[in-house]
Amino acid sequence: MSETQLPHLPTLVEAAALLVEASAIDVDTDRGDTVELWTIASDGALVTASGPRLAVAGGMTITCRLAHAGLPIQVEAVIEEAEYRSQARASLTLRVVDVVAHGYRRRTERLSMSSAGSVRALVCDRIVPNEVIPVTLTDLSDAGCALRFTDNRIREGDRMAITVRFLEGEVTADVRIVRIHSPSPDIYTAGCYFISATAAAQGVLERVLARLAGNARPVTDVGALRDTLAEGQGENSLKPKAERADEAYWTFAKRSAARIPPARRAV
């Protein structure tokens, strides 16, 4: 979507308020890194925030993607001040300098599916941390996924941890809610992108996507496997060959007769 197709872009002041409303944002720096900032308050186009001390510095330009009126926008800001706060964090003053429409494009094709899972609140607007909400995964790619749920408290910009179990294993990853739509009363869908996941989860995700795309190893034909095993039960098989019914009967009769003591002869 071009910028001319997206009217009513937020002003710099409104964008600063959106940053604060998000509470925690993932930003791309001009150093090529992605870091998480915690936003605290805004005053005009200025935003008070904090970030990882070793990853931010005064004069740095950052960009992030937010949702506004259900559509993605890109906000650019400059770190005017970065001061020591603790060994891990730095206090920041950001100035929002630009807001543009962001043409949201999926990096990879999303594949339709339906799998039950859950999301756990990390940094959310209306949900307390660690609260778990059931969801249904409706499509998936290596960049993000779509969810369906009935809880109306989930908001755009929320950061959550999703957990879904597949045949290939369990995937747990941090996600950011990008946009929310309500196709019918009390039913909501959300598009989200992956922020971070373990190497094990990424491996499971790759195998799931391969299966959904039809590139997975074909499922073994159990019937054919049984036939193959049956053919292997020849002379060299360890399993004893089954006797026919009449042979089994005569074997039983002979053994029974052998156990009967011979009759005494009359003198």
C-alpha positions as CSV (number, residue, x, y, z in Angstrom):
1,M,0.0,0.0,0.0
2,S,1.4,3.4,-0.9
3,E,1.5,6.3,1.5
4,T,-1.1,8.2,-0.5
5,Q,-3.6,5.4,0.1
6,L,-3.3,5.8,3.9
7,P,-4.8,9.0,5.1
8,H,-4.9,10.3,8.7
9,L,-1.4,9.3,9.6
10,P,-0.7,10.2,13.3
11,T,1.2,13.3,14.0
12,L,4.6,13.2,15.7
13,V,2.9,13.9,19.1
14,E,0.3,11.2,18.5
15,A,3.0,8.8,17.5
16,A,4.9,9.5,20.7
17,A,1.8,8.7,22.6
18,L,1.4,5.4,20.7
19,L,5.0,4.5,21.7
20,V,4.1,5.0,25.3
21,E,0.9,3.0,24.9
22,A,2.8,0.1,23.6
23,S,4.9,-0.1,26.8
24,A,7.6,-2.2,25.2
25,I,8.7,-1.9,21.6
26,D,11.2,-3.7,19.4
27,V,13.2,-1.2,17.4
28,D,15.8,-1.4,14.7
29,T,18.9,0.7,15.2
30,D,21.1,2.4,12.7
31,R,23.8,-0.1,13.8
32,G,21.7,-3.0,12.3
33,D,20.6,-4.4,15.7
34,T,17.1,-5.0,17.1
35,V,16.6,-4.1,20.7
36,E,13.7,-3.8,23.1
37,L,12.9,-0.4,24.6
38,W,10.5,0.2,27.5
39,T,8.5,3.4,27.1
40,I,7.4,5.4,30.2
41,A,5.9,8.7,29.3
42,S,5.6,11.3,26.5
43,D,5.7,15.1,26.4
44,G,4.8,16.3,22.9
45,A,7.1,14.5,20.5
46,L,9.5,13.5,23.3
47,V,9.4,10.1,24.9
48,T,11.0,9.0,28.2
49,A,12.2,5.4,27.9
50,S,14.8,2.9,28.9
51,G,16.9,0.4,27.0
52,P,19.7,-2.1,27.3
53,R,22.7,0.0,28.3
54,L,25.3,-1.4,25.9
55,A,23.0,-1.4,22.9
56,V,21.9,2.3,22.9
57,A,23.6,5.6,22.7
58,G,22.9,9.3,22.2
59,G,22.4,10.3,18.6
60,M,21.3,6.9,17.5
61,T,18.4,6.7,15.1
62,I,15.8,4.0,15.7
63,T,12.7,2.8,13.8
64,C,9.9,0.6,14.8
65,R,6.6,-0.6,13.4
66,L,3.3,0.0,15.2
67,A,-0.4,-0.3,14.3
68,H,-2.6,2.7,13.9
69,A,-6.3,2.3,13.0
70,G,-5.7,-1.3,12.1
71,L,-2.9,-0.4,9.6
72,P,0.9,-0.7,10.1
73,I,3.0,2.5,10.4
74,Q,6.7,3.1,10.8
75,V,7.9,5.5,13.4
76,E,11.4,7.0,13.3
77,A,13.0,8.6,16.4
78,V,16.4,9.9,17.5
79,I,17.9,9.1,21.0
80,E,18.6,12.6,22.2
81,E,19.9,11.5,25.6
82,A,21.2,8.2,27.0
83,E,22.2,8.2,30.7
84,Y,23.4,5.4,32.9
85,R,20.7,3.9,35.1
86,S,22.0,0.5,36.1
87,Q,24.5,-2.0,34.9
88,A,21.9,-3.4,32.6
89,R,19.7,-0.4,31.7
90,A,20.0,3.2,30.4
91,S,17.5,6.0,30.7
92,L,16.6,7.4,27.3
93,T,15.0,10.5,25.9
94,L,13.6,9.9,22.4
95,R,12.4,12.5,19.9
96,V,9.9,11.3,17.2
97,V,11.0,12.7,13.9
98,D,9.0,11.0,11.3
99,V,5.9,8.8,10.7
100,V,5.2,7.0,7.5
101,A,2.9,4.3,6.2
102,H,4.6,0.9,6.3
103,G,3.7,-1.3,3.4
104,Y,3.3,-4.5,5.4
105,R,4.5,-7.5,3.4
106,R,4.9,-11.0,4.6
107,R,8.4,-12.2,4.2
108,T,7.3,-15.7,3.4
109,E,4.1,-17.4,2.4
110,R,1.8,-18.3,5.2
111,L,0.2,-21.8,5.2
112,S,-3.3,-22.4,6.4
113,M,-3.8,-24.8,9.4
114,S,-5.8,-25.2,12.5
115,S,-4.0,-26.1,15.7
116,A,-4.9,-25.4,19.3
117,G,-2.5,-23.5,21.5
118,S,-2.1,-20.7,24.1
119,V,-0.6,-17.3,24.5
120,R,0.9,-16.1,27.8
121,A,1.0,-12.3,28.5
122,L,4.4,-10.7,28.7
123,V,3.9,-7.0,28.2
124,C,0.3,-6.2,27.5
125,D,-2.1,-3.3,27.8
126,R,-5.0,-5.0,29.5
127,I,-3.8,-8.4,30.5
128,V,-1.7,-9.1,33.6
129,P,1.7,-10.7,33.1
130,N,1.8,-14.5,32.8
131,E,-2.0,-14.9,32.3
132,V,-2.6,-17.7,29.8
133,I,-5.3,-17.4,27.0
134,P,-6.3,-20.2,24.7
135,V,-6.0,-19.5,21.0
136,T,-6.2,-21.4,17.7
137,L,-3.4,-21.0,15.2
138,T,-5.0,-20.5,11.7
139,D,-1.9,-19.9,9.6
140,L,1.8,-20.1,9.9
141,S,5.1,-19.0,8.3
142,D,8.7,-18.7,9.6
143,A,8.1,-15.0,10.2
144,G,4.7,-15.0,12.0
145,C,1.3,-16.5,12.4
146,A,-2.4,-15.7,12.7
147,L,-4.5,-16.5,15.8
148,R,-8.2,-16.8,16.5
149,F,-9.5,-16.2,20.0
150,T,-12.5,-14.9,22.0
151,D,-10.8,-12.7,24.6
152,N,-11.4,-9.1,23.8
153,R,-8.5,-7.8,26.0
154,I,-5.7,-8.6,23.5
155,R,-4.5,-5.4,21.9
156,E,-2.3,-4.4,19.0
157,G,1.3,-4.0,20.2
158,D,1.0,-6.6,23.0
159,R,3.9,-8.9,23.5
160,M,3.1,-12.5,24.3
161,A,4.6,-15.9,24.4
162,I,2.8,-18.4,22.2
163,T,2.9,-22.2,22.8
164,V,1.6,-24.7,20.2
165,R,2.2,-28.5,20.1
166,F,2.5,-30.1,16.7
167,L,3.3,-33.7,15.5
168,E,6.9,-32.6,15.1
169,G,7.1,-31.2,18.7
170,E,6.4,-28.0,20.7
171,V,7.0,-24.5,19.5
172,T,7.3,-21.7,22.1
173,A,8.2,-18.2,20.9
174,D,7.7,-14.5,21.8
175,V,5.4,-12.7,19.4
176,R,4.2,-9.2,18.8
177,I,0.5,-8.6,18.0
178,V,0.5,-6.4,14.8
179,R,-3.2,-6.1,14.0
180,I,-6.6,-7.4,15.3
181,H,-9.8,-7.9,13.4
182,S,-13.2,-9.1,14.5
183,P,-14.9,-11.1,11.7
184,S,-18.0,-11.8,13.9
185,P,-19.2,-10.9,17.4
186,D,-17.0,-12.2,20.2
187,I,-14.6,-13.8,17.7
188,Y,-11.2,-12.1,17.0
189,T,-8.3,-12.7,14.8
190,A,-4.8,-11.4,15.2
191,G,-1.7,-11.2,13.0
192,C,1.6,-11.4,14.8
193,Y,5.2,-11.8,14.0
194,F,7.9,-13.8,15.8
195,I,10.3,-11.8,18.0
196,S,12.5,-14.6,19.4
197,A,12.5,-18.4,19.7
198,T,14.9,-21.1,20.8
199,A,16.9,-23.0,18.2
200,A,14.9,-26.1,19.1
201,A,11.6,-24.3,18.4
202,Q,13.0,-23.0,15.1
203,G,13.8,-26.5,14.1
204,V,10.3,-27.7,14.9
205,L,8.9,-24.8,13.0
206,E,10.9,-25.7,9.9
207,R,9.7,-29.2,10.0
208,V,6.0,-28.2,10.5
209,L,6.3,-25.7,7.5
210,A,7.9,-28.4,5.4
211,R,5.0,-30.8,6.1
212,L,2.3,-28.1,5.5
213,A,4.0,-27.3,2.2
214,G,4.0,-30.9,1.1
215,N,7.8,-31.3,1.3
216,A,7.8,-33.6,4.3
217,R,8.7,-37.3,4.1
218,P,5.6,-39.3,3.0
219,V,3.7,-41.2,5.6
220,T,4.5,-44.9,5.6
221,D,1.7,-47.1,4.2
222,V,1.0,-49.3,7.2
223,G,-0.9,-51.8,5.1
224,A,2.0,-52.2,2.7
225,L,4.4,-52.5,5.6
226,R,2.4,-55.3,7.1
227,D,2.4,-57.1,3.7
228,T,6.1,-56.7,3.5
229,L,6.6,-58.1,7.0
230,A,4.3,-61.1,6.1
231,E,6.4,-61.9,3.0
232,G,9.5,-62.0,5.2
233,Q,8.1,-64.8,7.3
234,G,9.7,-67.5,5.2
235,E,12.1,-70.4,6.1
236,N,14.6,-68.0,7.7
237,S,12.0,-66.2,9.8
238,L,12.5,-66.4,13.6
239,K,8.8,-66.7,14.1
240,P,7.6,-70.3,14.0
241,K,5.4,-71.1,11.1
242,A,1.7,-71.6,12.1
243,E,0.4,-75.2,11.8
244,R,-2.7,-75.9,9.8
245,A,-5.8,-76.8,11.9
246,D,-5.9,-80.5,11.0
247,E,-2.2,-80.9,11.8
248,A,-2.6,-79.2,15.1
249,Y,-5.5,-81.5,15.9
250,W,-3.6,-84.7,15.2
251,T,-0.6,-83.5,17.1
252,F,-2.9,-82.9,20.2
253,A,-4.5,-86.3,19.8
254,K,-1.2,-88.1,19.6
255,R,0.1,-86.3,22.7
256,S,-3.1,-87.1,24.7
257,A,-3.0,-90.8,23.8
258,A,0.6,-91.0,24.9
259,R,-0.4,-89.8,28.4
260,I,-3.0,-92.6,28.8
261,P,-1.6,-95.6,30.6
262,P,-1.9,-98.9,28.8
263,A,-4.8,-101.2,29.9
264,R,-3.9,-104.2,32.1
265,R,-4.1,-107.6,30.5
266,A,-6.5,-110.1,32.1
267,V,-4.7,-113.1,33.6
